[in-house]
Amino acid sequence: MRIVIAALIVLVLGLQYRLWVSDGGMREVWRLREEVSSQQAENEKLKERNRTLVAEVQDLKQGKTAIEERARTDLGMIGNNESFYQVMSQSTAKGKTAAAGQK
């Protein structure tokens, strides 16, 4: 009878080892759950970015205002009847003046 009990204890310990320590055990399950949750968070960020891009594309297709804004900020264009003023800091203006004097 003792041999059967000892064999059962060894069998249960072996199964517990496989459950907690071996590949495919609980450690692997916990790691995979963490990986899934981080991937879901990343997917939510990307979905929000996609929504923003879709809204921007729709705005560019439908509205002239968005195109004008894009031309002003990205291309530095100005509209008709507008004046362009460039404001420079003193250090930048001094550097340009000194460089012009050396030429």
MOLIN-V367543 format. One record per backbone hydrogen bond with DSSP energy under -1.0 kcal/mol. NH is the residue of the N-H (numbers start at 1). CO is the residue of the C=O. If there is no record, write none. Layout:
NH | CO
NH | CO
This chain:
5 | 1
6 | 2
7 | 3
8 | 4
9 | 5
10 | 6
11 | 7
12 | 8
13 | 9
14 | 10
15 | 11
16 | 12
17 | 13
18 | 14
19 | 15
20 | 16
21 | 17
22 | 17
25 | 22
26 | 19
29 | 25
30 | 26
31 | 27
32 | 28
33 | 29
34 | 30
35 | 31
36 | 32
37 | 33
38 | 34
39 | 35
40 | 36
41 | 37
42 | 38
43 | 39
44 | 40
45 | 41
46 | 42
47 | 43
48 | 44
49 | 45
50 | 46
51 | 47
52 | 48
53 | 49
54 | 50
55 | 51
56 | 52
57 | 53
58 | 54
59 | 55
60 | 56
61 | 57
62 | 58
63 | 59
68 | 64
69 | 65
70 | 66
71 | 67
72 | 68
73 | 69
74 | 70
77 | 71
82 | 79
93 | 89
94 | 90
95 | 91
96 | 92
97 | 93
98 | 94
99 | 95
100 | 96
101 | 97
102 | 98
